Amino acid sequence: MTASTTDVAARPPSRSIIALIVDKLVRLCAVIPYALVAFGLRVVMARVFFLSGQTKIEGPVIPFKWVARDVEFSVILPSEIKESTLQMLQAQYANLPMPPLVAAYLFTYAEFVLPLCLIIGFATRFAALGLLVMTVMIQLYVAPELWWVTHVYWVAILMVLMSVGPGAISLDALIRYVYER
């Protein structure tokens, strides 16, 4: 073996610029704590279901105003389901394996309670499971054409929350911390 062949064998293989960029990106992403990722996922899913539920209920309205950012929104507390919502859901949920009226009440109140649980990170895995069951039932019985448009993404996000948990920015983490002390 000559000296030049030994030098080539001893050197690590050169890496392409793409490999170096990918390696840097992977290292950068590894710095992001899961707590932030989980919080973002919880907010995204809570928003989807909560806003849907808000359109279906009637009750007292609590206005929120953030003056510094000129943001205004309101939350409707559920005291009853709108009559128009009941009629619509009875038609849409007619194929479900439960009475449409029961499904209408169950889904509507779940769209209020479970997103709140996700936002504060309380019983997150159970809330995600409940929303996953709702998503699967909607997919199978109400809107099968929405699988690749919407539902596959909801299922993926909810499964991450169920399998990995809510992260450190949650009531679940606080409860776990207090319990372990």
Secondary structure, 3 states (H helix, E strand, C coil): CCHHHHHHHHCCCCCCHHHHHHHHHHHHHHHCCHHHHHHHHHHHHHHHHHHHHHCCEECCEEEEEEHHHCEEEEEECCCEECHHHHHHHHHHHHHCCCCHHHHHHHHHHHHHHHHHHHHHCCCHHHHHHHHHHHHHHHHHHHCHHHHHHHHHHHHHHHHHHHHHCCCCCCHHHHHHHHHHC
